[in-house]
Structure formats: structure tokens, C-alpha cells
Amino acid sequence: MIPSVNRRTFLRASGVALALPMLESMHPALARAVAASPKRMLNICNTLGLYSDSWFPTTAGAGYEATEYLSLIDAHRDKYTLFSGYAHEEQSGRQPHNSEITFLTSARRPGLDGFRNTISVDQVAANHLGYVTRFPSLVLGTLTAQSQSFTTSGAMVPAETSPAELYRKLFLQGTPEEIEREAQSLDDGGSILDRLKTQTTALRRRVSATDQRTLDAYFDAVRTAEEDLGEVQAWQQRAKPVVDAAQPDEIPNPADLVARVKAMFSLIPLIFETDSSRVISLMIQDHGVVPSVEGVTSDQHSLSHHGQDEAKIEQLKRVELQLVEAFGGLLTDLGAKSDANGSLLDQTTVLFGSNLGNANAHTATDLPILVAGGGFSHGQHVVHEGENAPLCNLYVTMLQHLGVETDQFGQSTGTLTWS
């Protein structure tokens, strides 16, 4: 008989504690939880849009031909649905980029006099779930504390922009001196797993063969996340591109957009697997500098205003191709990890898209929207013809799928269903 392991078991060393994924050996404490795995929500917004010709398929339904961008994630076609013809109304505001702050809220006329934002869809979900996890929600960004998450009162929830700090917040604890010591060890290339080696060995002897495989996969993911953070730190030591824009205060290497996104992506499966949070939102921001992407010589925002210049479009696509490819890697990682009821991807509703449609004109209509996972029926391109339909109808469906008892959110007129 395999002894049970408490669900709240942590592996501990001086100044550090590592949460564990769900294991079958966590019975009887986990017996009731196994019957229904927790539902999760992940929202990712690329605020400068996605080049339409390389994103949107030309036909609707399940038989669409994968475009240049979609070919990078087409291996996951049966795990996501594409949407065309959806948006929020009255999003121009004072200038097109004001729609960044209303992508998850749909509040009208952002940036104009008297504007007050409304609650975002992720915070509705977080309020519903409450403190069933250490963090009801995690709000992430790639540059500044600006986010797309807003409370009931319309106050912005600041974003965490440092993958290393997020890692420390999630996995390191102890006295300030102990935390600093462990953090410095991580900066110097040390590993949390190395410090927990004795305990991980003892734990493997207490669990089933299935759990041993789960732990091996989980520890590999932790090790990979540590290595990814090391890559980011290595980039910070390299010379930055010479650009006209001033470097933002306290943001190291703003040109390293893709590596920062990948580092955040690498932590998301760990967050879900350890049940540290069930609601995550990530805002991929304009960094205002030339991104560290081969063949790119202008900043991403200028490239998005390409004016149909083929050279600019080619450079813009180089950046966006890497972002879409990184998103494909995240889908792979979420699909590879599972608990007793299936993969993390099947239990996580993933929203990926942008608050901007046309990359050149920066209009907030016909938004590029993809929904993956969540147990939904997938594999097609859903097109709404005519005037754009409320994107909030999709948000209502996402909330209901998470267990929120509501039939309305923002500008919704109902739910959005597809099969």
C-alpha cells in the first residue's frame, strides 16, 4: 500500500519551499478533488495586433488553410478555435492605443474626459474563485506595471514584469536574509532542485510509479524555468541596440521582448500545475525599442504602422512570427502536463489575441482572437459576417465555463457558442 501524501506538502530547504503538482498519492485528501479538476483561465494580449494577412484564414469552418502565422501552431488545430468579426464598440478613445486598457473590460470611449474603466473579465473570475489558491489572479506584463486587469472600482491591477521576481514570489520563502541568499544563488546559476535533492529522493520513495513520472516531468519543468531565467539574465549583460527612445526606468534590456515573453510562458504551466493561481493575464507591450530579433532594425510600433511598405511588413512579421511560435510552445507545454482528469490545456480556457485589428491603421475592430483548450469543441474558424459582434459574448461563455453564474458581461448581448 502506498502511503498518502498531503495535498499541501512542500519540499523545504533553508529559505525555499517548492509546491508539488497534484499526485494520485495525495489520497484521501485529494479524493474529492480528483472528481473535478479546477477550471482555469489564461488571457494573453499582444497590444500591437497581428498582421492580418498572415493571421486570418480566408475561409470559415474546419477546412481552412493555415496562414503563415497559423502554420506555426497548426499542430494544435484541434485544440483551438479562431474568431473573425468580433470586437468591442467605441474603443477609439483619445487615440487608438487607449483600447489597450479596455481589451478585458470593453468599457466605452477609453481615454476621453470622464472615462472610468470597469471590471475586467479576469477579475470577475478571480473574485468568483477567491482564495482557493495563494493568488486569486496573477497579472503579468513585459515592460511596465500597466495592465489590462481592473477591479470593480475601475482601479488597475499592477502587472509583475520580472520573470525572476515572479519565480521568487511563487517558489521562494523564508526570512528576508534567506530569500536574498537563495535569490543570489539562483542569479549565480544555482538550482532550487539541487538544494532539495535529499527531500525529492525521499518523496519518490513514498509515491506510486505514476507519481514518480509526474514528479520527474514537474522537476524537469522547474529546471527548464530556471534555465530560461538564466538566459534572460545573460541577455541583460549584452550591449543594447542603439535606439532613439530612452530606456524605461528600472526595466533591464527592453529590447529583449521575445525572451521576456518566453520566460513568462515557461512559468505559466508551473503556476497552474502547483495550483498557485487559476487566473493569469499577460499583456505583451510595446517596448519602444528595436527588438532583439535578427533582421529587425526598427521598433515594433513603427513597424506596425507599415503603410504597406513591404520591407517594414517583413520586419514586423519577423517579430510576430517569434511571438506566435512562442505561444505554440506554451500550448505544447500545457498539453504535455496533466492531472487525473486530463491535460492542463483541456482544463484551461486560453484567450490569445489583441485589442487592435488592422495593424497598419490601428483600428480596434475585427480583432484577431483565438480560444484554446478549456474542454471546448475546437478545430475551426468562426466568422461573424457584417458588423462586428460583441466580443463580450465570448467572455460570458468563458466565465460560465469557469463556473461563474452570469449571463452578462460588459457589452454582451448573450453568449457565444460554436460546435
Sequence and secondary structure as in RCSB ss.txt:
>XXXX:A:sequence
MIPSVNRRTFLRASGVALALPMLESMHPALARAVAASPKRMLNICNTLGLYSDSWFPTTAGAGYEATEYLSLIDA
HRDKYTLFSGYAHEEQSGRQPHNSEITFLTSARRPGLDGFRNTISVDQVAANHLGYVTRFPSLVLGTLTAQSQSF
TTSGAMVPAETSPAELYRKLFLQGTPEEIEREAQSLDDGGSILDRLKTQTTALRRRVSATDQRTLDAYFDAVRTA
EEDLGEVQAWQQRAKPVVDAAQPDEIPNPADLVARVKAMFSLIPLIFETDSSRVISLMIQDHGVVPSVEGVTSDQ
HSLSHHGQDEAKIEQLKRVELQLVEAFGGLLTDLGAKSDANGSLLDQTTVLFGSNLGNANAHTATDLPILVAGGG
FSHGQHVVHEGENAPLCNLYVTMLQHLGVETDQFGQSTGTLTWS
>XXXX:A:secstr
      TT EEEETTEEEE    GGGTTTTHHHHTS   EEEEEEETT   HHHHS SS BTT    TTGGGTGG
GGGGEEEEESEE SS   SSGGGGGGGTTT  SSTTSTT      HHHHHHHHH TTSS S EEEESSSS  S B
 TTS B   B  HHHHHHHHHB S HHHHHHHHHHHHTT  HHHHTHHHHHHHHHHS HHHHHHHHHHHHHHHHH
HHHHHHHHHHHTS     SS   TT S TT HHHHHHHHHHHHHHHHHTTS SEEEEEE   SS  S TT  S H
HHHHS TT HHHHHHHHHHHHHHHHHHHHHHHHHHH EETTEETTTTEEEEEE S SSTTTT SSS  EEEEETT
   S EEE  SS EETHHHHHHHHHHTT   S  TT SS     
